[in-house]
Amino acid sequence: MSLKNDIEMVKEELNSEEKFFEKAVMTEKFVKKYKNVMIGSFILVVLLVGGNIAYDINKAGQVSAANKTLAELQKNPSDSAALARLANLSPALHDVWIYSQAVTNKDTAALKALKASKTAIVNDLVSYELAQNSKEAAKLDSYASKQNSIYKDLAQVQSAVILLNEGKMDLAHSKLATINESSSLSKIAKALLHYGVK
């Protein structure tokens, strides 16, 4: 019986070795068949990771350079070379700088030039400043009617004040009534609702 068991054990070992070699041969065929694809994929992954790291380093350097240039402009606002450098490094930050200087200096021409800014927040702020500077209720209403206007409630309050000064109480009150309770200007709007009551 033990001889028979030994023969069975040897057969099982041979079968498992045969299966192992079979799988090794199949793996070798697979590797030979797809070797170029696997190498290409590995190189592509390495290039993508390397490119992403290089892009991040370049972007960080660009942000740092833009911040240094902005610091130079804060020290000397009339430095045209620094302003041109900032425009190349960060057009959005350039527009914000021009906007801040235009508001500080009350430069309407610079504000009008920024109307075409591709930076959405600057474009919105410029629209508000121009409407406010016009001292016309219609322009403030036009600004306030735009969706996602940053100073929508403030424009409505300013428009209502202009209307109150013109004696158009009912129209002013209807504008003030549209200001939401959650707005930080709701208390001012309520106070103005009582202004000029007959």
WOZIGI-V376876 format. One record per backbone hydrogen bond with DSSP energy under -1.0 kcal/mol. NH is the residue of the N-H (numbers start at 1). CO is the residue of the C=O. E is the energy in kcal/mol with one decimal. If there is no record, write none. Layout:
((NH | CO | E) (NH | CO | E))
This chain:
((5 | 1 | -2.2) (6 | 2 | -2.5) (7 | 3 | -2.4) (8 | 4 | -2.1) (9 | 5 | -2.4) (10 | 6 | -2.3) (11 | 7 | -2.3) (12 | 8 | -2.5) (13 | 9 | -2.4) (14 | 10 | -2.5) (15 | 11 | -2.6) (16 | 12 | -2.6) (17 | 13 | -2.5) (18 | 14 | -2.7) (19 | 15 | -2.6) (20 | 16 | -2.3) (21 | 17 | -2.7) (22 | 18 | -2.4) (23 | 19 | -2.6) (24 | 20 | -2.2) (25 | 21 | -2.5) (26 | 22 | -2.4) (27 | 23 | -2.6) (28 | 24 | -2.4) (29 | 25 | -2.4) (30 | 26 | -2.4) (31 | 27 | -2.9) (32 | 28 | -2.6) (33 | 29 | -2.6) (34 | 30 | -2.7) (38 | 34 | -2.6) (39 | 35 | -2.6) (40 | 36 | -2.7) (41 | 37 | -2.6) (42 | 38 | -2.3) (43 | 39 | -2.6) (44 | 40 | -2.5) (45 | 41 | -2.5) (46 | 42 | -2.4) (47 | 43 | -2.6) (48 | 44 | -2.7) (49 | 45 | -2.6) (50 | 46 | -2.7) (51 | 47 | -3.1) (52 | 48 | -2.4) (53 | 49 | -2.3) (54 | 50 | -2.5) (55 | 51 | -2.5) (56 | 52 | -2.5) (57 | 53 | -2.3) (58 | 54 | -2.5) (59 | 55 | -2.9) (60 | 56 | -2.5) (61 | 57 | -2.2) (62 | 58 | -2.3) (63 | 59 | -2.5) (64 | 60 | -2.4) (65 | 61 | -2.5) (66 | 62 | -2.5) (67 | 63 | -2.3) (68 | 64 | -2.2) (69 | 65 | -2.4) (70 | 66 | -2.4) (71 | 67 | -2.1) (72 | 68 | -2.0) (73 | 69 | -2.2) (74 | 70 | -2.1) (75 | 71 | -1.5) (76 | 72 | -2.4) (79 | 76 | -1.9) (80 | 78 | -1.2) (83 | 79 | -1.8) (84 | 80 | -2.3) (85 | 81 | -2.2) (86 | 82 | -2.4) (87 | 83 | -1.9) (88 | 84 | -1.6) (89 | 85 | -2.5) (90 | 86 | -3.0) (94 | 90 | -2.4) (95 | 91 | -2.3) (96 | 92 | -2.1) (97 | 93 | -2.3) (98 | 94 | -2.6) (99 | 95 | -2.6) (100 | 96 | -2.6) (101 | 97 | -2.4) (102 | 98 | -2.5) (103 | 99 | -2.5) (104 | 100 | -2.3) (105 | 101 | -2.6) (107 | 102 | -2.6) (108 | 106 | -1.0) (111 | 107 | -1.7) (112 | 108 | -2.6) (113 | 109 | -1.9) (114 | 110 | -1.5) (117 | 114 | -2.3) (123 | 119 | -2.5) (124 | 120 | -2.3) (125 | 121 | -2.5) (126 | 122 | -2.7) (127 | 123 | -2.1) (128 | 124 | -2.1) (129 | 125 | -2.7) (130 | 126 | -2.7) (131 | 127 | -2.1) (132 | 128 | -3.0) (133 | 129 | -2.9) (134 | 130 | -1.3) (135 | 132 | -1.1) (140 | 136 | -1.8) (141 | 137 | -2.7) (142 | 138 | -2.2) (143 | 139 | -2.1) (144 | 140 | -2.6) (145 | 141 | -1.7) (146 | 143 | -1.4) (149 | 146 | -1.2) (155 | 151 | -2.6) (156 | 152 | -2.0) (157 | 153 | -2.4) (158 | 154 | -2.7) (159 | 155 | -2.5) (160 | 156 | -2.4) (161 | 157 | -2.4) (162 | 158 | -2.2) (163 | 159 | -2.3) (164 | 160 | -2.7) (165 | 161 | -2.3) (166 | 162 | -1.5) (167 | 164 | -1.1) (168 | 163 | -2.7) (169 | 167 | -1.4) (172 | 168 | -2.1) (173 | 169 | -2.9) (174 | 170 | -2.1) (175 | 171 | -1.7) (176 | 172 | -2.3) (177 | 173 | -2.0) (179 | 176 | -1.2) (183 | 180 | -1.4) (186 | 183 | -1.5) (189 | 185 | -2.5) (190 | 186 | -2.4) (191 | 187 | -2.3) (192 | 188 | -2.7) (193 | 189 | -1.8) (197 | 194 | -1.3))
